[in-house]
Amino acid sequence: MQPHSEIAFCQHHPPRKAVHDRCFGSGTCDYLGRHCHRIAWLDLENCTAITDKALKTISEGCKSLEYLNISWCENVQDRGVQLILQECPKLQTLICKGCEGITESVFSGMSNYCKELRTLNLLSCFVVDETVADIAAGCSQLEYLCLSMCTQITDRSLISLANGCQRLRDLELAGCNLLTDHGFAILAKNCHELERMDLEDCSLLSDVTLSNFSKGCPCLVNLSLSHCELITDAGLRQLCYNHNLKDKLTVLELDNCPQITDASLDFMRQVRSMQRIDIYDCQNITKDAIKRFKAYKPDVEVHAYFAPATPPAPTQPIRNGICRCCVIL
């Protein structure tokens, strides 16, 4: 169905959901704002023609909006997002992955307009500690937050979240390599409802953080620590032997953690709820250890990869040396 056909249908049968179409632009959004006042779910991902003008029209006419996805809409800027927040009081989900036009000030002054926000995705946006402080000041009901590849944030962001977003359940921080054990300690102390964390490539994170998670995050179900190269068997032991997590933890992603050994698999046998373990490129875990683990817990998926052995260098045939300055007759 073409956009204008959708709008014609919308005028007579006001929908609550509109799926994205790359043809959507300011004109289509103008029709939506004027005729689709009941719309609650709007996906504009990859609609590169969308601008702040289009979002202004939507904010004026779609007051029931609960879900908005404007990911990769490169022409959207701060003002458009702010108008949505100010004029759509029911908004619960805002997804802005890769919005290059959004700056670190997008949530400045918005603390009174984010009360209902539950889900916020800012993957690869320009976010700094002040941005996260603005979010934490207004989004006390936030349950899901993605700041993956927001590489400028530091422990100050974790402290802001710990103080303002204590209902967080799902936190994605992949690639945020300035975060340290200190920030995660405060997060674990205050955010006890965390169920899932993606901390891939948080390269400064160590066993200290795993100890704090075992004490402060009793609901933890899914944890990604891939490429966290400071993690050792000792940290995983504290997680796996925790009496709360033995019946909660279902997924551990540990790809490229070079310091963990076969001992970690032995510790994971204690986790009754475990469903999947990823240990790609963990060079100190052996095939024999995986076999022993599978014999004990056959229902757990273990994803591993062992590079084939390097073949021996081919033997070069011995050749008699020839003096290059001589002529062979």
MARDO-344582 format. One record per residue: residue in one letter; x, z, y of N, C-alpha, C in turn. Coordinates in steps of 0.05 Angstrom, whole numbers, padded with zeros to 5 digits, always signed. Last residue first. Layout:
N
AXZYXZYXZY
...
***
This chain:
329
L+01547-00363-00467+01553-00391-00475+01540-00396-00502
I+01524-00328-00413+01524-00329-00442+01527-00358-00450
V+01564-00305-00361+01547-00327-00370+01548-00327-00400
C+01563-00243-00323+01574-00262-00343+01554-00283-00350
C+01539-00206-00293+01557-00224-00279+01570-00244-00297
R+01509-00174-00325+01495-00194-00309+01514-00213-00294
C+01522-00159-00390+01534-00159-00364+01522-00181-00347
I+01477-00128-00430+01488-00154-00422+01499-00152-00394
G+01469-00085-00485+01472-00089-00457+01486-00116-00451
N+01423-00094-00537+01451-00094-00529+01453-00100-00499
R+01368-00051-00543+01379-00078-00536+01408-00075-00528
I+01321-00019-00581+01348-00018-00571+01359-00046-00566
P+01253-00016-00561+01274-00026-00579+01301-00026-00565
Q+01222+00044-00542+01233+00018-00533+01254+00009-00553
T+01165+00075-00564+01194+00073-00567+01203+00045-00560
P+01115+00098-00518+01124+00078-00538+01155+00077-00539
A+01101+00167-00514+01111+00143-00500+01121+00123-00521
P+01042+00191-00547+01071+00191-00542+01080+00165-00529
P+00981+00203-00510+00996+00190-00532+01026+00190-00526
T+00952+00264-00496+00968+00242-00484+00984+00229-00507
A+00888+00277-00524+00917+00283-00523+00932+00258-00511
P+00831+00275-00481+00846+00267-00505+00875+00272-00501
A+00802+00334-00452+00816+00309-00448+00831+00301-00474
F+00742+00360-00467+00770+00363-00473+00784+00336-00471
Y+00688+00392-00439+00702+00367-00442+00732+00373-00447
A+00623+00421-00448+00652+00423-00444+00664+00395-00448
H+00567+00459-00447+00577+00433-00438+00607+00435-00432
V+00525+00488-00491+00552+00491-00480+00563+00463-00473
E+00463+00518-00497+00477+00493-00491+00505+00499-00479
V+00443+00563-00547+00455+00560-00520+00469+00533-00518
D+00429+00568-00599+00409+00557-00581+00420+00553-00553
P+00469+00595-00628+00466+00566-00632+00447+00553-00612
K+00509+00641-00622+00486+00635-00605+00481+00605-00606
Y+00548+00641-00663+00535+00666-00656+00509+00661-00640
A+00566+00589-00664+00557+00602-00689+00541+00627-00684
K+00581+00583-00611+00557+00568-00621+00547+00580-00647
F+00628+00615-00610+00605+00622-00593+00579+00609-00604
R+00660+00587-00646+00652+00614-00652+00628+00623-00636
K+00665+00539-00617+00653+00539-00644+00643+00567-00652
I+00693+00557-00572+00665+00546-00569+00651+00545-00596
A+00741+00571-00596+00724+00592-00583+00696+00582-00579
D+00759+00521-00613+00753+00542-00633+00735+00564-00621
K+00770+00495-00565+00748+00486-00582+00740+00507-00602
T+00786+00542-00512+00792+00525-00535+00767+00516-00550
I+00803+00548-00445+00782+00553-00465+00786+00532-00488
N+00838+00532-00407+00846+00554-00424+00824+00563-00443
Q+00816+00491-00377+00837+00484-00395+00845+00507-00414
C+00758+00469-00363+00770+00496-00364+00792+00496-00385
D+00731+00421-00361+00758+00423-00350+00767+00451-00346
Y+00666+00450-00363+00683+00425-00362+00710+00432-00349
I+00629+00489-00377+00658+00496-00375+00675+00471-00376
D+00566+00515-00370+00582+00491-00364+00611+00500-00361
I+00515+00539-00410+00541+00545-00399+00556+00519-00395
R+00448+00561-00418+00467+00539-00414+00493+00549-00401
Q+00420+00608-00432+00411+00582-00441+00431+00560-00439
M+00418+00679-00441+00434+00655-00435+00422+00630-00448
S+00395+00728-00452+00378+00707-00440+00393+00681-00435
R+00435+00762-00471+00413+00753-00490+00397+00730-00479
V+00500+00765-00467+00477+00758-00449+00455+00746-00467
Q+00543+00771-00499+00527+00795-00494+00502+00789-00479
R+00571+00724-00499+00554+00729-00523+00536+00754-00519
M+00604+00727-00456+00578+00714-00452+00559+00717-00477
F+00650+00749-00477+00634+00765-00460+00605+00753-00457
D+00669+00704-00505+00662+00728-00520+00644+00746-00503
L+00680+00671-00462+00659+00663-00480+00650+00687-00497
S+00724+00699-00441+00699+00697-00425+00675+00689-00443
A+00764+00692-00478+00752+00718-00475+00726+00717-00460
D+00785+00641-00470+00766+00646-00492+00751+00673-00490
T+00788+00644-00398+00798+00638-00424+00776+00643-00445
I+00798+00624-00330+00781+00637-00350+00790+00627-00378
Q+00828+00597-00293+00838+00622-00303+00821+00635-00325
P+00805+00549-00276+00829+00548-00294+00838+00574-00305
C+00748+00522-00273+00757+00550-00267+00781+00555-00285
N+00720+00473-00280+00745+00475-00265+00752+00503-00255
D+00654+00500-00285+00672+00477-00287+00697+00482-00270
L+00615+00538-00294+00642+00547-00290+00662+00524-00292
E+00552+00560-00289+00567+00536-00285+00595+00544-00276
L+00504+00592-00327+00530+00596-00314+00545+00569-00313
V+00438+00612-00335+00456+00589-00330+00481+00599-00316
T+00412+00661-00342+00406+00639-00361+00426+00616-00358
L+00405+00730-00336+00423+00707-00331+00418+00685-00352
K+00372+00771-00358+00363+00754-00336+00379+00728-00334
D+00392+00808-00393+00366+00796-00399+00355+00778-00377
K+00439+00822-00370+00439+00815-00398+00413+00801-00406
L+00431+00842-00319+00435+00813-00322+00436+00804-00351
N+00426+00898-00325+00404+00882-00314+00407+00852-00321
H+00476+00914-00346+00452+00919-00362+00427+00903-00351
N+00533+00873-00348+00514+00887-00331+00487+00890-00346
Y+00566+00841-00376+00561+00868-00387+00542+00884-00371
C+00571+00796-00345+00559+00793-00371+00552+00820-00384
L+00598+00813-00298+00572+00800-00297+00557+00803-00324
Q+00646+00833-00319+00628+00851-00303+00600+00840-00301
R+00668+00787-00342+00661+00810-00359+00641+00829-00344
L+00679+00756-00298+00657+00748-00315+00649+00771-00334
G+00724+00784-00279+00700+00782-00263+00676+00775-00279
A+00761+00778-00322+00752+00805-00313+00727+00804-00297
D+00772+00723-00325+00756+00736-00346+00745+00763-00337
T+00767+00701-00256+00781+00706-00281+00762+00718-00302
I+00769+00659-00199+00753+00674-00218+00768+00677-00244
L+00796+00625-00167+00806+00652-00168+00791+00669-00188
E+00770+00576-00164+00794+00578-00181+00806+00606-00183
C+00715+00549-00168+00723+00575-00156+00747+00584-00172
H+00696+00504-00193+00718+00501-00174+00725+00526-00159
S+00632+00534-00202+00650+00512-00208+00671+00509-00185
L+00594+00572-00204+00620+00580-00193+00641+00558-00198
S+00526+00583-00200+00547+00562-00202+00572+00571-00188
L+00476+00616-00234+00499+00620-00217+00520+00598-00222
N+00413+00641-00245+00429+00617-00245+00451+00619-00225
V+00393+00694-00240+00386+00677-00263+00406+00654-00266
L+00391+00759-00215+00406+00734-00216+00401+00719-00242
C+00369+00807-00202+00351+00785-00210+00365+00759-00215
P+00406+00843-00183+00396+00847-00210+00378+00825-00220
C+00454+00845-00145+00436+00822-00150+00424+00824-00178
G+00491+00887-00140+00471+00883-00120+00451+00861-00124
K+00527+00888-00184+00515+00913-00174+00491+00908-00156
S+00542+00836-00193+00532+00852-00216+00518+00878-00207
F+00561+00823-00142+00536+00810-00152+00525+00827-00175
N+00608+00852-00142+00587+00859-00123+00560+00847-00131
S+00637+00826-00182+00631+00854-00185+00608+00862-00166
L+00641+00776-00158+00626+00779-00182+00619+00808-00188
T+00675+00789-00115+00648+00781-00110+00630+00783-00135
V+00722+00801-00143+00709+00822-00126+00680+00815-00121
D+00740+00754-00164+00726+00773-00182+00712+00795-00166
S+00729+00711-00106+00744+00722-00128+00727+00740-00146
L+00728+00655-00061+00713+00675-00076+00729+00685-00101
L+00752+00613-00038+00763+00639-00032+00749+00662-00047
S+00723+00567-00050+00749+00571-00064+00762+00598-00058
C+00669+00545-00066+00675+00568-00048+00701+00580-00058
D+00658+00506-00104+00679+00500-00084+00681+00522-00062
E+00592+00529-00113+00613+00510-00121+00633+00505-00097
L+00551+00564-00111+00575+00571-00096+00599+00553-00103
D+00487+00572-00112+00506+00550-00117+00529+00555-00099
M+00445+00620-00141+00465+00614-00120+00483+00592-00130
R+00383+00651-00153+00400+00628-00158+00419+00625-00135
E+00360+00699-00138+00358+00691-00166+00377+00668-00173
L+00358+00755-00096+00372+00730-00103+00370+00724-00132
E+00339+00803-00080+00320+00786-00094+00333+00759-00102
H+00373+00833-00049+00371+00840-00078+00352+00822-00093
C+00412+00832-00001+00394+00811-00012+00391+00814-00042
N+00450+00872+00012+00424+00871+00025+00403+00852+00012
K+00496+00867-00019+00486+00894-00013+00458+00894-00002
A+00506+00814-00020+00497+00827-00045+00486+00854-00040
L+00524+00807+00033+00501+00793+00024+00489+00807-00001
I+00570+00838+00033+00548+00847+00050+00522+00833+00041
A+00600+00808-00004+00595+00836-00009+00572+00846+00007
F+00606+00759+00021+00588+00761-00002+00582+00790-00010
G+00643+00773+00061+00616+00764+00068+00597+00766+00045
H+00688+00786+00029+00677+00805+00048+00648+00798+00055
D+00703+00741+00000+00691+00764-00014+00677+00783+00005
T+00686+00685+00044+00704+00703+00029+00688+00725+00015
L+00682+00617+00065+00668+00642+00058+00686+00659+00040
L+00703+00568+00072+00713+00589+00090+00701+00617+00084
N+00679+00528+00042+00704+00540+00032+00717+00560+00052
C+00626+00506+00020+00631+00524+00044+00656+00540+00038
G+00613+00478-00025+00632+00466-00006+00638+00482+00018
A+00548+00505-00032+00570+00489-00043+00587+00477-00022
L+00508+00542-00024+00531+00542-00005+00554+00526-00016
E+00442+00559-00030+00462+00538-00037+00483+00537-00015
L+00400+00607-00056+00419+00602-00035+00440+00582-00044
D+00339+00636-00068+00356+00613-00076+00374+00605-00052
R+00316+00680-00045+00317+00678-00074+00337+00657-00084
L+00312+00724+00010+00324+00700-00002+00324+00702-00033
R+00294+00766+00038+00276+00756+00017+00287+00731+00003
Q+00327+00777+00080+00331+00793+00056+00312+00786+00033
C+00350+00756+00129+00336+00740+00108+00338+00753+00081
G+00380+00788+00164+00355+00776+00173+00338+00762+00152
N+00427+00808+00141+00411+00825+00159+00384+00814+00165
A+00446+00767+00110+00442+00793+00097+00424+00811+00115
L+00452+00727+00148+00432+00724+00127+00425+00751+00114
S+00495+00749+00177+00470+00743+00190+00447+00741+00170
I+00534+00749+00137+00525+00775+00149+00498+00771+00163
L+00541+00695+00129+00531+00711+00107+00521+00738+00117
S+00562+00681+00180+00536+00670+00171+00525+00687+00148
R+00611+00708+00179+00591+00715+00199+00563+00705+00192
D+00642+00681+00143+00628+00705+00134+00608+00715+00154
T+00626+00614+00167+00644+00634+00157+00628+00659+00148
I+00616+00542+00170+00606+00570+00170+00626+00589+00157
Q+00633+00490+00167+00643+00506+00190+00635+00536+00188
T+00611+00459+00128+00638+00470+00123+00648+00488+00145
C+00562+00449+00095+00563+00458+00123+00590+00474+00125
M+00557+00439+00042+00573+00421+00058+00571+00426+00088
S+00496+00475+00038+00518+00462+00025+00530+00441+00043
L+00455+00507+00054+00476+00502+00074+00500+00488+00061
C+00390+00519+00039+00413+00503+00031+00431+00497+00055
L+00348+00570+00020+00364+00560+00041+00387+00544+00030
Y+00287+00601+00006+00306+00581-00003+00321+00570+00021
E+00259+00640+00033+00265+00644+00005+00285+00625-00006
L+00244+00672+00094+00258+00650+00081+00265+00658+00052
Q+00221+00708+00127+00207+00702+00102+00221+00681+00085
S+00249+00710+00174+00251+00733+00156+00238+00729+00129
C+00272+00674+00215+00261+00665+00188+00263+00688+00168
G+00296+00688+00263+00268+00681+00263+00255+00676+00236
A+00349+00703+00255+00333+00718+00274+00303+00712+00273
A+00369+00665+00220+00364+00692+00210+00346+00708+00229
I+00375+00622+00256+00357+00620+00233+00349+00648+00223
D+00415+00642+00290+00388+00635+00301+00368+00633+00279
A+00456+00648+00253+00446+00671+00267+00418+00666+00279
V+00465+00594+00241+00454+00612+00220+00443+00638+00232
T+00486+00578+00290+00462+00565+00279+00449+00584+00259
E+00532+00608+00294+00511+00613+00313+00485+00601+00303
D+00564+00585+00254+00554+00612+00250+00531+00618+00269
V+00539+00517+00248+00560+00536+00253+00548+00564+00250
V+00526+00452+00224+00517+00480+00226+00541+00498+00230
F+00508+00391+00218+00528+00405+00234+00517+00433+00240
C+00489+00380+00149+00484+00380+00178+00506+00395+00192
S+00494+00382+00094+00511+00364+00109+00504+00361+00138
L+00430+00410+00085+00454+00398+00072+00468+00378+00090
L+00390+00444+00101+00407+00432+00121+00432+00420+00109
N+00327+00465+00085+00350+00450+00074+00365+00436+00096
L+00285+00518+00074+00300+00503+00095+00325+00491+00082
T+00225+00551+00062+00245+00533+00051+00258+00517+00073
R+00191+00582+00093+00200+00593+00067+00224+00577+00056
L+00165+00599+00155+00184+00581+00141+00194+00595+00116
E+00133+00629+00187+00122+00621+00161+00142+00605+00144
K+00163+00637+00234+00154+00660+00219+00144+00653+00190
C+00185+00607+00273+00194+00602+00245+00183+00623+00226
Y+00179+00617+00326+00164+00594+00315+00171+00589+00286
N+00212+00654+00350+00183+00660+00349+00166+00639+00335
S+00262+00630+00349+00257+00653+00331+00227+00660+00329
M+00283+00588+00378+00261+00583+00360+00252+00607+00343
G+00329+00591+00408+00304+00597+00421+00279+00593+00404
S+00362+00546+00366+00364+00564+00389+00338+00567+00403
F+00362+00509+00326+00344+00532+00323+00347+00552+00346
V+00400+00471+00345+00373+00463+00339+00353+00486+00336
S+00453+00475+00357+00434+00490+00374+00405+00485+00367
E+00485+00441+00329+00486+00469+00321+00465+00486+00337
T+00442+00382+00324+00466+00397+00331+00464+00426+00323
I+00423+00322+00293+00417+00350+00298+00443+00365+00304
G+00438+00272+00278+00432+00276+00306+00426+00305+00313
E+00444+00270+00223+00468+00270+00240+00463+00276+00269
C+00418+00299+00172+00408+00291+00198+00431+00293+00218
G+00427+00315+00118+00442+00292+00130+00431+00282+00156
K+00364+00343+00106+00390+00335+00095+00402+00312+00111
C+00320+00375+00122+00334+00359+00142+00361+00350+00131
I+00259+00401+00109+00282+00390+00096+00295+00369+00114
L+00218+00456+00111+00231+00436+00128+00257+00427+00115
T+00159+00489+00096+00183+00475+00084+00193+00454+00104
Q+00119+00511+00125+00133+00528+00106+00158+00515+00096
L+00079+00510+00182+00102+00497+00169+00116+00518+00151
K+00038+00527+00213+00035+00531+00184+00059+00521+00168
P+00046+00513+00266+00050+00541+00259+00048+00547+00229
C+00072+00467+00299+00061+00467+00271+00064+00494+00259
E+00098+00470+00348+00070+00461+00347+00057+00461+00320
Q+00151+00487+00340+00134+00500+00361+00104+00494+00357
L+00171+00454+00301+00171+00483+00297+00151+00497+00316
I+00166+00404+00326+00152+00409+00301+00149+00439+00296
L+00200+00412+00369+00172+00407+00374+00155+00413+00349
Q+00249+00416+00343+00238+00439+00357+00209+00436+00363
V+00257+00365+00324+00254+00387+00305+00241+00411+00319
G+00262+00338+00373+00241+00331+00355+00235+00353+00335
R+00308+00362+00396+00281+00365+00409+00259+00358+00390
D+00352+00347+00363+00342+00374+00365+00314+00377+00375
Q+00334+00282+00334+00352+00301+00348+00339+00329+00350
V+00335+00226+00291+00322+00251+00299+00342+00270+00312
N+00364+00185+00272+00357+00184+00300+00341+00208+00310
E+00370+00190+00218+00394+00193+00235+00388+00194+00264
C+00344+00219+00169+00332+00205+00192+00352+00209+00215
W+00361+00247+00125+00375+00222+00131+00361+00206+00153
S+00298+00281+00118+00326+00277+00110+00336+00249+00116
I+00251+00303+00133+00262+00283+00151+00291+00277+00144
N+00195+00330+00107+00221+00321+00099+00230+00298+00117
L+00151+00383+00112+00162+00360+00126+00190+00354+00116
Y+00093+00419+00101+00117+00408+00089+00126+00384+00104
E+00049+00432+00131+00062+00454+00116+00090+00445+00106
L+00007+00417+00185+00031+00410+00170+00045+00434+00157
S-00036+00423+00217-00037+00436+00191-00013+00430+00173
K-00029+00393+00262-00025+00422+00265-00026+00436+00238
C-00017+00338+00280-00017+00347+00253-00011+00377+00252
G-00012+00323+00334-00036+00317+00320-00039+00329+00292
E+00037+00340+00356+00012+00343+00372-00013+00339+00356
S+00074+00327+00317+00071+00355+00324+00045+00360+00340
I+00070+00271+00317+00062+00286+00294+00057+00315+00301
T+00092+00261+00368+00065+00253+00362+00054+00268+00338
K+00144+00281+00360+00126+00293+00381+00097+00286+00375
L+00164+00247+00322+00158+00275+00314+00141+00289+00335
A+00168+00201+00353+00151+00201+00330+00144+00230+00322
K+00207+00218+00389+00181+00210+00399+00160+00211+00376
D+00252+00226+00358+00239+00249+00369+00211+00243+00379
T+00242+00176+00306+00256+00187+00329+00241+00213+00337
I+00250+00133+00250+00237+00157+00261+00254+00169+00283
A+00278+00094+00226+00266+00087+00252+00252+00112+00265
T+00294+00112+00177+00313+00113+00198+00302+00105+00225
C+00272+00147+00130+00258+00130+00150+00274+00130+00176
N+00294+00182+00094+00307+00155+00097+00291+00136+00115
E+00234+00217+00087+00262+00215+00080+00271+00186+00082
L+00185+00236+00102+00196+00214+00117+00225+00209+00111
D+00130+00265+00078+00157+00259+00069+00166+00233+00083
L+00085+00316+00088+00095+00290+00099+00124+00286+00092
W+00028+00351+00081+00053+00345+00067+00062+00317+00076
A-00020+00357+00108-00004+00381+00104+00024+00375+00093
I-00069+00329+00150-00046+00325+00133-00028+00349+00132
R-00111+00332+00183-00111+00351+00161-00086+00348+00144
H-00108+00292+00220-00103+00319+00230-00101+00340+00207
C-00097+00234+00227-00094+00250+00202-00088+00279+00208
H-00101+00208+00275-00123+00205+00256-00121+00223+00232
R-00057+00216+00309-00084+00213+00321-00106+00215+00301
G-00012+00219+00276-00018+00241+00294-00046+00240+00305
L-00015+00169+00250-00017+00194+00235-00026+00217+00253
Y-00006+00135+00294-00031+00134+00280-00036+00160+00264
D+00047+00151+00304+00027+00154+00325-00001+00154+00313
C+00073+00136+00258+00070+00164+00264+00050+00170+00285
T+00070+00080+00267+00056+00092+00244+00052+00122+00249
G+00104+00077+00312+00076+00068+00313+00060+00080+00291
S+00154+00097+00296+00139+00111+00317+00109+00103+00317
G+00151+00083+00226+00165+00084+00251+00147+00099+00271
F+00158+00066+00158+00147+00084+00178+00165+00084+00203
C+00184+00037+00121+00173+00022+00143+00162+00040+00165
R+00197+00070+00080+00218+00064+00099+00208+00047+00123
D+00153+00122+00069+00156+00093+00067+00177+00085+00088
H+00134+00182+00035+00150+00167+00054+00149+00137+00048
V+00067+00203+00027+00093+00198+00016+00108+00179+00034
A+00025+00252+00051+00034+00225+00056+00063+00222+00046
K-00032+00292+00041-00005+00286+00033+00001+00257+00040
R-00083+00300+00053-00066+00323+00058-00037+00317+00051
P-00123+00249+00087-00108+00260+00065-00093+00286+00073
P-00187+00229+00105-00163+00243+00115-00148+00257+00092
H-00214+00175+00100-00210+00195+00079-00185+00211+00087
H-00214+00144+00146-00239+00149+00133-00238+00171+00111
Q-00161+00143+00163-00182+00147+00182-00209+00154+00169
C-00132+00130+00117-00130+00157+00128-00153+00163+00147
F-00140+00076+00111-00151+00094+00091-00153+00123+00102
A-00110+00061+00155-00138+00054+00154-00152+00072+00134
I-00060+00079+00138-00072+00091+00161-00102+00085+00162
E-00050+00046+00095-00051+00074+00090-00066+00088+00113
S-00047-00002+00121-00068+00001+00102-00072+00031+00096
H+00000+00006+00149-00025+00005+00165-00050+00007+00146
P+00039+00010+00106+00033+00032+00124+00007+00030+00138
Q+00012-00018+00044+00028-00020+00068+00021+00003+00087
M+00017+00000-00024+00000+00000+00000+00018+00000+00025
***
